[in-house]
Amino acid sequence: MKLVGKLTLSLLLLLLLTLVAIYLLLQTRWGAEWASRRISDDTAWHLSVSKIEHNFSSPGLLALRNVSFGHDGQPAVMVAKTVNLGLTLSLFSDALHFTRIELQDGTLNVANMPTNMAWPLQADRLQLRNMTLNSPRQTINTLALNGGVIPWQPRAGNILGDNASFQASANSVTLHGLEVTNALVQGRISDRQLVINNFGADLARGSVTGSAQRDAQGKWEVSALRLNDIRLQTDKSLSAFLQPLRSLPSVHFSRVDMTGARLQGPDWAVTDLDLLLKNLTLSNGDWQSNDGSLALNADSFINGQLTLNDPILNLDFSPQGIADARFSSRWVNGLIRAQGNWQRQTKQLTLDELVLAGLEYTLPENWRDRWMATLPAWLDGVLVKKLSGNRNLIIDVNPQYPLQITALDISGSDLLLARHRQWGIWQGALNLNAAEATFNRTDIRHPSLTLNADAEQIAVTEMSAFADKGMLEGLATLDQTPARNLSLTLNGRSVPADVLQNWGWPAPPLTGQATLQLKLNASLAAAMPLKNSANGTLTLTSDGKTLQQSMVQGEVSNHP
């Protein structure tokens, strides 16, 4: 019996010495390399560890130094100076589950993780300290990331797992090209639903805070979003800057507050922008709202040649579109004010009132092209029930036909100014009066024009102006077909004989004050020269002499 006891004791001592030797060897560089090589050779993962440390003062903690870990044949998913593993007796039943995994001073490259494979490790808690996160698929990058996930049970395609609470902070986060600093986020994941209880960050010398959640189908519900004192500069055009909003899959905003924002792009800017948005859903370039609203005001808004000062916009949304829209702004030294609605089904904008007062507006060089251009798909028609304007100045500096209209007063009713996405005067009544005007270097006084339009034609029922010591009066019709056939009758009394010279009719041989009658037919069809379609007659009487001329396809000849 003594021999058996001695033998047993010897074996136990030998086993203990072996374990101690292994324990000590594993904490050497050779032992760390051997363990890394064994794991890399025997699994689908590659592991590199420069040193393994364990201290009996902290028996439940195993420290790995200079760790690189990833899938075979792929770049490393995780590189860290230190990885701390929390040890428990449960390791004997589940060798890959730890009480705590702590990653320090390293980088996580989520893009290097195969989407069909999950991390082989799990922990009651994942702790990140001073880590960098790169995730090109989600276009997110973070610097100096600190945070935790409880519990950490990663799944294939989901590094956080299906059910977990998380909290993280980072010195810098870049998301879809937008950089924020001092970021903080708290939330949880529950059965593929993501809940962000709180997030906040410094953005463009301002701050952003809010809360949101995403359901299992990928739809977002933003309960609150607040942006304060943003000062953002971008190299993108306004359309490109807003493009991410048009490409959102499905996001419902319960409330968005923006105060004191200043945004600037290469040819646009908005200063001191205040905005309040309620109950609006954006989805794949479209929007929906049951009872939402938008209230917006700014100190100024610039987009290309358009400059608005003190713009104010209020919209009340409904399932049918925009139930009530109110807009006002100072524009080109005057005031513009409008109120109306927009119907989703017909895509028609109806303005109950449009007021233009004291404008000093110079037409853009390409205003004719803009007039002929097709309107966007969401705007099929524009109806102005009441149009009024006073003391407006309109200028066109086109060298081929400059014009200026001074102190222009406008009144109109039931004007259909766009139909089938095309500008025009398709319906309604319009009256124009001005103090004076210059058309291609010919001055006239008190010009006046009255017209009525319907689906068939535009009828000018009154047209008059004073020219020098005399007066011009006329009538005209313009049909609404693509040919745009024009019929014009113009009579003049005591007007200069050459009054029509700058308007396209060659100077006659007569001089002095004259009486004239012009009858002209032409086509104003798009992309067709006016001169080639012009046909008419001119009768001119001055100092007892009468001259008759004919125009055929823009060429004038005298009658004997």
C-alpha positions as CSV (number, residue, x, y, z in Angstrom):
1,M,0.0,0.0,0.0
2,K,2.8,2.4,0.8
3,L,4.3,1.7,-2.6
4,V,1.0,2.5,-4.3
5,G,0.6,5.7,-2.3
6,K,4.1,6.8,-3.1
7,L,3.5,6.1,-6.8
8,T,0.2,8.0,-6.8
9,L,1.8,11.0,-5.1
10,S,4.7,10.9,-7.5
11,L,2.3,11.0,-10.5
12,L,0.3,13.8,-9.0
13,L,3.5,15.8,-8.4
14,L,4.7,15.1,-11.9
15,L,1.3,16.2,-13.3
16,L,1.4,19.3,-11.2
17,L,4.9,20.1,-12.4
18,T,3.8,19.5,-16.0
19,L,0.9,21.9,-15.5
20,V,3.2,24.5,-13.9
21,A,5.7,24.1,-16.7
22,I,2.9,24.5,-19.3
23,Y,1.5,27.5,-17.4
24,L,4.9,29.1,-17.3
25,L,5.8,28.2,-20.9
26,L,2.5,29.7,-22.2
27,Q,3.5,33.0,-20.7
28,T,6.7,33.1,-22.7
29,R,7.0,34.4,-26.3
30,W,7.6,30.8,-27.5
31,G,4.5,29.7,-25.7
32,A,2.3,32.5,-27.1
33,E,3.6,31.7,-30.6
34,W,2.9,28.0,-30.2
35,A,-0.7,28.6,-28.9
36,S,-1.3,31.0,-31.8
37,R,0.0,28.5,-34.3
38,R,-2.1,25.7,-32.9
39,I,-5.3,27.7,-33.0
40,S,-4.6,29.0,-36.5
41,D,-3.8,25.4,-37.8
42,D,-6.7,23.7,-36.2
43,T,-9.5,26.2,-36.8
44,A,-10.9,28.4,-39.6
45,W,-9.4,31.5,-37.9
46,H,-5.9,32.9,-37.8
47,L,-4.6,34.2,-34.4
48,S,-1.4,36.0,-33.6
49,V,-0.4,36.8,-29.9
50,S,3.0,38.1,-28.8
51,K,2.5,37.3,-25.1
52,I,0.1,35.7,-22.7
53,E,-0.1,37.0,-19.1
54,H,-1.8,35.7,-16.0
55,N,-1.4,36.7,-12.4
56,F,-2.7,34.9,-9.4
57,S,-3.6,38.2,-7.8
58,S,-6.3,38.4,-10.5
59,P,-6.9,34.7,-11.2
60,G,-10.1,35.4,-13.2
61,L,-8.2,37.5,-15.8
62,L,-6.1,36.4,-18.8
63,A,-4.3,39.1,-20.7
64,L,-3.2,38.8,-24.4
65,R,-0.7,41.3,-25.8
66,N,-0.4,42.5,-29.4
67,V,-3.3,40.4,-30.7
68,S,-4.3,40.0,-34.4
69,F,-7.4,37.9,-35.1
70,G,-9.4,37.1,-38.3
71,H,-10.8,34.5,-40.7
72,D,-8.4,32.4,-42.7
73,G,-7.6,34.0,-46.0
74,Q,-8.9,37.4,-45.0
75,P,-7.3,40.5,-43.4
76,A,-7.5,40.7,-39.6
77,V,-10.9,41.6,-38.2
78,M,-9.4,42.7,-34.9
79,V,-6.0,44.1,-34.0
80,A,-5.4,45.2,-30.4
81,K,-2.5,45.9,-28.1
82,T,-4.3,44.2,-25.2
83,V,-7.2,41.7,-25.0
84,N,-8.4,40.8,-21.5
85,L,-10.4,37.6,-21.1
86,G,-12.6,37.0,-18.0
87,L,-12.3,33.4,-16.8
88,T,-14.9,31.3,-15.0
89,L,-15.5,27.6,-14.3
90,S,-18.0,27.6,-17.1
91,L,-15.1,27.5,-19.5
92,F,-14.9,23.7,-18.9
93,S,-18.4,23.4,-20.5
94,D,-18.2,26.2,-23.0
95,A,-14.6,27.0,-23.8
96,L,-15.4,30.0,-26.0
97,H,-17.6,31.9,-23.6
98,F,-16.1,34.4,-21.2
99,T,-17.4,36.6,-18.5
100,R,-15.7,39.6,-20.1
101,I,-13.8,40.4,-23.2
102,E,-12.0,43.7,-23.2
103,L,-10.3,45.1,-26.3
104,Q,-7.9,47.9,-25.8
105,D,-5.9,50.2,-28.2
106,G,-6.7,48.7,-31.5
107,T,-8.8,48.5,-34.6
108,L,-12.0,46.6,-35.6
109,N,-12.4,46.1,-39.3
110,V,-15.9,44.8,-39.7
111,A,-15.7,44.7,-43.4
112,N,-13.1,41.9,-43.1
113,M,-15.7,39.7,-41.3
114,P,-17.6,37.3,-43.6
115,T,-21.3,38.1,-43.5
116,N,-22.2,34.4,-43.3
117,M,-20.0,33.7,-40.3
118,A,-20.3,34.7,-36.7
119,W,-17.5,35.5,-34.2
120,P,-16.4,32.3,-32.5
121,L,-16.3,34.0,-29.0
122,Q,-19.0,35.2,-26.7
123,A,-19.0,37.0,-23.4
124,D,-21.4,38.3,-20.7
125,R,-19.9,41.7,-21.5
126,L,-17.8,43.1,-24.4
127,Q,-15.8,46.1,-23.4
128,L,-14.0,48.4,-25.9
129,R,-11.4,50.9,-24.8
130,N,-9.8,53.4,-27.2
131,M,-10.6,51.3,-30.3
132,T,-11.0,52.4,-33.9
133,L,-14.0,50.9,-35.8
134,N,-14.1,50.7,-39.6
135,S,-17.3,49.4,-41.4
136,P,-17.3,50.4,-45.1
137,R,-20.6,48.5,-45.7
138,Q,-22.3,50.8,-43.3
139,T,-20.0,53.7,-44.3
140,I,-19.1,54.4,-40.7
141,N,-15.7,55.0,-39.1
142,T,-15.0,55.8,-35.5
143,L,-11.9,56.9,-33.6
144,A,-11.2,56.5,-29.8
145,L,-14.2,54.3,-29.4
146,N,-15.1,53.3,-25.8
147,G,-18.2,51.3,-24.9
148,G,-19.8,48.0,-23.8
149,V,-22.2,45.4,-25.0
150,I,-24.2,43.2,-22.5
151,P,-24.5,40.3,-23.2
152,W,-22.3,39.9,-26.3
153,Q,-23.6,37.0,-28.4
154,P,-22.6,37.8,-32.0
155,R,-24.5,36.2,-34.9
156,A,-23.7,35.8,-38.6
157,G,-24.1,39.3,-40.2
158,N,-24.8,40.8,-36.8
159,I,-21.8,41.6,-34.7
160,L,-23.8,42.8,-31.7
161,G,-26.2,39.8,-31.6
162,D,-30.0,39.6,-31.5
163,N,-30.5,40.7,-27.9
164,A,-28.2,43.1,-26.1
165,S,-27.8,46.5,-24.5
166,F,-25.1,48.8,-25.5
167,Q,-23.5,52.1,-24.7
168,A,-20.6,53.7,-26.5
169,S,-18.7,57.0,-26.9
170,A,-16.2,58.1,-29.5
171,N,-14.0,61.1,-30.0
172,S,-14.8,61.1,-33.7
173,V,-17.4,59.3,-35.9
174,T,-17.8,59.6,-39.7
175,L,-21.1,58.4,-41.0
176,H,-21.9,58.6,-44.8
177,G,-19.2,61.3,-45.1
178,L,-20.5,63.4,-42.2
179,E,-18.1,63.8,-39.3
180,V,-19.2,64.3,-35.7
181,T,-17.1,64.5,-32.5
182,N,-17.6,63.6,-28.9
183,A,-20.4,61.2,-29.8
184,L,-22.4,59.2,-27.3
185,V,-25.1,56.5,-28.0
186,Q,-27.1,54.3,-25.7
187,G,-29.6,51.6,-26.7
188,R,-30.5,48.0,-27.1
189,I,-31.2,45.3,-29.7
190,S,-34.2,43.0,-29.2
191,D,-35.2,40.4,-31.8
192,R,-33.7,42.4,-34.7
193,Q,-35.2,45.6,-33.4
194,L,-32.8,48.4,-32.7
195,V,-33.7,51.0,-30.1
196,I,-31.5,54.0,-29.6
197,N,-32.6,55.6,-26.4
198,N,-30.3,58.5,-26.7
199,F,-27.6,59.8,-29.0
200,G,-25.7,63.0,-29.1
201,A,-22.6,64.5,-30.7
202,D,-20.9,67.8,-31.6
203,L,-21.6,68.5,-35.3
204,A,-20.1,71.4,-37.3
205,R,-19.5,73.6,-34.2
206,G,-23.0,72.8,-33.0
207,S,-24.7,69.8,-31.5
208,V,-27.1,67.0,-32.4
209,T,-29.1,64.9,-30.0
210,G,-32.1,62.6,-30.4
211,S,-33.6,59.1,-30.1
212,A,-34.8,56.6,-32.6
213,Q,-35.6,53.0,-33.3
214,R,-35.6,50.6,-36.2
215,D,-38.0,47.6,-36.6
216,A,-37.2,44.2,-38.0
217,Q,-38.2,45.3,-41.5
218,G,-35.6,48.1,-41.5
219,K,-38.1,51.0,-41.0
220,W,-36.9,53.8,-38.8
221,E,-38.9,55.8,-36.2
222,V,-37.1,59.0,-35.2
223,S,-38.9,60.1,-32.0
224,A,-36.8,63.3,-31.6
225,L,-34.0,65.0,-33.5
226,R,-32.5,68.3,-32.3
227,L,-29.8,70.3,-34.1
228,N,-28.5,73.4,-32.5
229,D,-26.2,76.1,-33.9
230,I,-24.9,74.0,-36.8
231,R,-22.2,75.7,-38.9
232,L,-21.8,73.4,-41.9
233,Q,-19.8,73.9,-45.1
234,T,-19.9,71.4,-47.9
235,D,-18.5,71.1,-51.5
236,K,-21.8,69.6,-52.7
237,S,-24.6,71.4,-54.6
238,L,-27.9,71.9,-52.8
239,S,-29.4,69.0,-54.8
240,A,-26.5,66.7,-54.0
241,F,-26.6,67.8,-50.3
242,L,-30.3,66.8,-50.0
243,Q,-29.9,63.6,-52.0
244,P,-29.5,61.4,-48.9
245,L,-32.9,62.4,-47.7
246,R,-34.4,61.4,-51.1
247,S,-32.7,57.9,-50.9
248,L,-33.8,57.0,-47.4
249,P,-35.6,53.6,-47.3
250,S,-38.3,54.5,-44.8
251,V,-38.0,57.0,-41.9
252,H,-40.7,58.5,-39.9
253,F,-39.8,61.8,-38.1
254,S,-42.0,62.5,-35.1
255,R,-40.3,65.7,-34.3
256,V,-37.2,67.5,-35.7
257,D,-36.0,70.8,-34.2
258,M,-33.3,72.9,-35.8
259,T,-32.2,76.3,-34.4
260,G,-29.7,78.8,-35.5
261,A,-28.3,76.7,-38.4
262,R,-25.9,78.1,-41.0
263,L,-25.4,75.9,-44.1
264,Q,-23.2,76.8,-47.1
265,G,-22.4,75.1,-50.4
266,P,-20.6,76.2,-53.6
267,D,-23.5,78.2,-54.9
268,W,-26.1,78.1,-52.1
269,A,-26.3,79.2,-48.5
270,V,-28.9,79.5,-45.7
271,T,-28.3,81.6,-42.5
272,D,-29.9,81.5,-39.1
273,L,-32.3,78.7,-40.1
274,D,-35.0,77.7,-37.6
275,L,-37.0,74.6,-38.4
276,L,-39.7,72.5,-36.7
277,L,-40.9,69.4,-38.4
278,K,-43.6,67.1,-37.0
279,N,-45.0,63.7,-38.1
280,L,-43.5,63.2,-41.6
281,T,-42.4,59.9,-43.3
282,L,-39.7,59.9,-46.0
283,S,-39.5,56.7,-48.1
284,N,-37.6,56.2,-51.3
285,G,-37.8,59.7,-52.6
286,D,-41.4,60.3,-51.5
287,W,-43.1,61.5,-48.4
288,Q,-46.3,60.8,-46.4
289,S,-48.0,62.5,-43.5
290,N,-51.4,62.3,-41.8
291,D,-51.4,65.4,-39.6
292,G,-47.8,66.7,-39.8
293,S,-46.5,70.2,-40.2
294,L,-43.4,72.2,-41.1
295,A,-42.5,75.6,-39.8
296,L,-39.4,77.2,-41.2
297,N,-37.8,80.6,-41.2
298,A,-34.3,82.0,-41.9
299,D,-32.4,85.2,-42.1
300,S,-31.5,84.5,-45.8
301,F,-31.5,81.8,-48.4
302,I,-29.3,81.8,-51.5
303,N,-29.5,79.3,-54.4
304,G,-27.6,80.4,-57.5
305,Q,-29.2,83.8,-58.6
306,L,-32.1,83.4,-56.2
307,T,-31.8,85.4,-52.9
308,L,-34.6,85.4,-50.3
309,N,-34.4,87.5,-47.2
310,D,-36.4,86.7,-44.1
311,P,-38.2,83.7,-45.8
312,I,-41.0,82.2,-43.7
313,L,-42.7,78.9,-44.7
314,N,-45.5,77.0,-42.9
315,L,-46.9,73.8,-44.3
316,D,-49.7,71.6,-42.9
317,F,-49.6,68.1,-44.2
318,S,-52.5,65.7,-44.9
319,P,-52.8,62.2,-46.5
320,Q,-54.0,64.1,-49.7
321,G,-50.9,66.3,-49.8
322,I,-50.3,69.8,-48.4
323,A,-53.6,71.0,-46.9
324,D,-52.3,74.5,-46.2
325,A,-49.1,76.3,-47.4
326,R,-48.1,79.8,-46.4
327,F,-45.0,81.5,-47.7
328,S,-43.6,85.0,-47.5
329,S,-40.2,86.6,-48.1
330,R,-38.4,89.8,-49.0
331,W,-37.1,89.3,-52.5
332,V,-35.2,91.6,-54.9
333,N,-36.0,94.7,-52.7
334,G,-39.7,93.8,-52.6
335,L,-42.1,91.3,-51.0
336,I,-43.6,88.0,-52.2
337,R,-46.4,86.3,-50.3
338,A,-48.5,83.2,-51.2
339,Q,-51.0,80.9,-49.6
340,G,-52.5,77.7,-51.0
341,N,-52.4,73.9,-51.1
342,W,-50.9,71.0,-53.1
343,Q,-52.9,67.9,-54.0
344,R,-51.0,64.6,-54.3
345,Q,-53.5,62.9,-56.7
346,T,-53.6,65.7,-59.3
347,K,-50.1,67.1,-58.5
348,Q,-51.5,70.6,-58.7
349,L,-50.4,73.6,-56.7
350,T,-53.3,75.9,-56.0
351,L,-52.5,79.4,-54.7
352,D,-55.5,81.1,-53.2
353,E,-53.5,84.3,-53.2
354,L,-50.2,85.4,-54.7
355,V,-48.9,88.9,-53.9
356,L,-45.9,90.6,-55.6
357,A,-45.0,94.1,-54.3
358,G,-42.2,96.4,-55.0
359,L,-40.0,93.9,-56.8
360,E,-37.0,95.0,-58.8
361,Y,-36.4,91.8,-60.8
362,T,-34.0,91.2,-63.6
363,L,-34.9,88.2,-65.7
364,P,-32.2,85.6,-66.0
365,E,-30.5,85.2,-69.3
366,N,-32.2,81.8,-69.9
367,W,-35.7,82.7,-68.8
368,R,-37.1,81.7,-72.1
369,D,-35.6,78.2,-71.8
370,R,-36.9,78.0,-68.2
371,W,-40.4,79.0,-69.5
372,M,-40.3,76.2,-72.1
373,A,-38.7,73.6,-69.8
374,T,-40.9,70.7,-68.4
375,L,-41.8,71.0,-64.8
376,P,-40.8,68.2,-62.3
377,A,-43.1,65.2,-62.0
378,W,-44.6,66.3,-58.7
379,L,-45.9,69.6,-60.3
380,D,-48.4,69.0,-63.0
381,G,-50.3,72.3,-62.7
382,V,-50.2,75.7,-61.0
383,L,-53.5,77.6,-60.4
384,V,-53.5,81.1,-59.0
385,K,-57.0,82.1,-57.9
386,K,-56.0,85.7,-57.0
387,L,-52.9,87.5,-58.3
388,S,-52.0,91.0,-57.3
389,G,-48.9,93.1,-57.6
390,N,-47.9,96.8,-57.4
391,R,-45.0,99.0,-58.1
392,N,-42.8,96.3,-59.6
393,L,-39.8,96.8,-61.9
394,I,-39.1,94.1,-64.5
395,I,-35.9,94.2,-66.5
396,D,-34.5,92.0,-69.3
397,V,-30.9,92.8,-70.4
398,N,-30.9,90.5,-73.4
399,P,-29.0,92.6,-76.0
400,Q,-31.2,91.3,-78.8
401,Y,-34.4,92.6,-77.2
402,P,-33.9,94.5,-73.9
403,L,-36.9,95.6,-72.0
404,Q,-37.8,97.4,-68.8
405,I,-41.3,97.8,-67.3
406,T,-41.5,100.4,-64.4
407,A,-44.2,100.6,-61.7
408,L,-46.0,97.5,-62.9
409,D,-49.3,96.7,-61.3
410,I,-50.8,93.3,-61.8
411,S,-54.2,91.8,-61.1
412,G,-55.5,88.4,-62.1
413,S,-58.0,85.7,-61.2
414,D,-58.3,82.0,-61.8
415,L,-55.0,81.9,-63.7
416,L,-53.9,78.4,-64.7
417,L,-50.2,79.1,-65.2
418,A,-49.0,75.5,-65.7
419,R,-50.8,72.5,-67.2
420,H,-49.4,69.1,-67.9
421,R,-46.1,70.2,-66.5
422,Q,-45.8,73.1,-69.0
423,W,-45.8,76.8,-68.2
424,G,-48.3,79.0,-70.0
425,I,-51.5,81.1,-69.5
426,W,-54.0,78.3,-70.0
427,Q,-57.0,79.8,-68.2
428,G,-58.1,83.0,-66.4
429,A,-58.1,86.7,-66.6
430,L,-55.1,89.0,-66.3
431,N,-54.7,92.8,-66.2
432,L,-51.3,94.6,-66.4
433,N,-50.7,98.4,-66.0
434,A,-47.4,100.2,-65.7
435,A,-46.2,103.8,-65.5
436,E,-43.7,103.4,-68.4
437,A,-41.8,100.8,-70.3
438,T,-39.0,100.4,-72.8
439,F,-39.2,97.6,-75.4
440,N,-36.0,97.3,-77.4
441,R,-35.0,101.0,-76.9
442,T,-38.5,102.3,-77.8
443,D,-40.1,104.2,-74.9
444,I,-43.8,104.1,-74.1
445,R,-45.9,105.4,-71.3
446,H,-48.8,104.0,-69.3
447,P,-48.8,100.6,-71.1
448,S,-51.9,98.5,-70.3
449,L,-53.0,95.0,-71.2
450,T,-56.0,92.9,-70.5
451,L,-56.4,89.3,-71.5
452,N,-58.7,86.3,-71.0
453,A,-57.5,82.8,-71.5
454,D,-59.3,79.4,-71.9
455,A,-58.4,76.0,-73.3
456,E,-58.7,77.3,-76.9
457,Q,-56.9,80.6,-77.0
458,I,-55.6,83.7,-75.2
459,A,-57.6,86.8,-76.1
460,V,-56.1,90.2,-75.6
461,T,-59.2,92.3,-75.3
462,E,-57.4,95.6,-74.5
463,M,-53.8,96.7,-75.2
464,S,-52.8,100.4,-75.2
465,A,-49.8,102.7,-74.5
466,F,-48.8,106.3,-75.2
467,A,-45.9,106.7,-77.7
468,D,-44.4,110.1,-78.0
469,K,-47.4,112.4,-78.6
470,G,-49.7,109.7,-79.7
471,M,-51.3,106.5,-78.6
472,L,-51.2,102.8,-79.6
473,E,-54.1,100.5,-79.2
474,G,-54.5,96.9,-80.2
475,L,-56.2,93.5,-80.0
476,A,-54.6,90.0,-80.3
477,T,-55.4,86.3,-80.1
478,L,-53.0,83.5,-79.5
479,D,-54.3,79.9,-79.8
480,Q,-53.3,77.2,-77.3
481,T,-52.2,74.6,-79.9
482,P,-48.5,73.7,-80.3
483,A,-48.4,76.0,-83.4
484,R,-49.2,79.0,-81.2
485,N,-50.8,81.0,-84.0
486,L,-50.9,84.7,-83.3
487,S,-53.3,87.3,-84.8
488,L,-52.5,90.9,-84.0
489,T,-54.2,94.2,-84.8
490,L,-52.5,97.4,-83.8
491,N,-53.7,101.0,-84.4
492,G,-51.8,104.2,-83.8
493,R,-52.7,107.9,-83.8
494,S,-50.2,110.7,-83.8
495,V,-47.3,108.3,-83.2
496,P,-43.8,108.4,-84.8
497,A,-43.8,106.9,-88.2
498,D,-40.9,104.6,-87.3
499,V,-42.4,103.5,-84.0
500,L,-42.4,99.9,-85.1
501,Q,-38.8,99.9,-86.3
502,N,-37.3,98.5,-83.1
503,W,-40.1,95.9,-82.8
504,G,-39.3,94.1,-86.1
505,W,-40.9,96.1,-88.9
506,P,-38.3,98.0,-91.1
507,A,-38.3,101.8,-90.9
508,P,-40.7,103.3,-93.5
509,P,-39.7,106.1,-95.9
510,L,-42.2,108.4,-94.1
511,T,-41.3,110.6,-91.2
512,G,-43.0,112.7,-88.5
513,Q,-46.3,111.9,-86.7
514,A,-48.4,109.3,-88.4
515,T,-51.5,107.2,-88.2
516,L,-51.0,103.5,-88.6
517,Q,-52.8,100.2,-88.8
518,L,-51.0,96.9,-88.5
519,K,-52.4,93.5,-89.1
520,L,-50.1,90.6,-88.4
521,N,-50.3,86.8,-88.3
522,A,-47.4,84.7,-87.0
523,S,-46.5,81.6,-85.2
524,L,-44.9,81.5,-81.7
525,A,-44.2,77.8,-81.9
526,A,-41.3,76.6,-79.8
527,A,-37.9,76.3,-81.6
528,M,-39.3,78.0,-84.7
529,P,-38.0,81.5,-85.8
530,L,-40.7,84.1,-85.5
531,K,-39.6,86.1,-88.6
532,N,-40.2,83.2,-91.0
533,S,-43.8,82.8,-89.9
534,A,-44.7,86.5,-89.9
535,N,-47.2,87.7,-92.5
536,G,-49.2,91.0,-92.4
537,T,-49.9,94.5,-93.7
538,L,-49.1,98.0,-92.5
539,T,-51.0,101.1,-93.6
540,L,-49.2,104.3,-92.6
541,T,-50.4,107.9,-93.2
542,S,-48.3,111.0,-92.5
543,D,-48.5,114.6,-93.7
544,G,-51.2,113.5,-96.2
545,K,-49.1,110.7,-97.6
546,T,-50.2,107.1,-97.3
547,L,-47.9,104.1,-97.4
548,Q,-49.0,100.5,-97.6
549,Q,-46.5,97.6,-97.0
550,S,-46.9,93.9,-96.9
551,M,-44.8,91.3,-95.0
552,V,-44.5,87.8,-96.3
553,Q,-42.4,85.4,-94.2
554,G,-40.7,88.3,-92.6
555,E,-39.8,90.2,-95.7
556,V,-41.4,93.6,-96.3
557,S,-42.4,95.0,-99.7
558,N,-44.2,98.4,-100.6
559,H,-47.5,98.6,-102.5
560,P,-47.8,101.2,-105.2
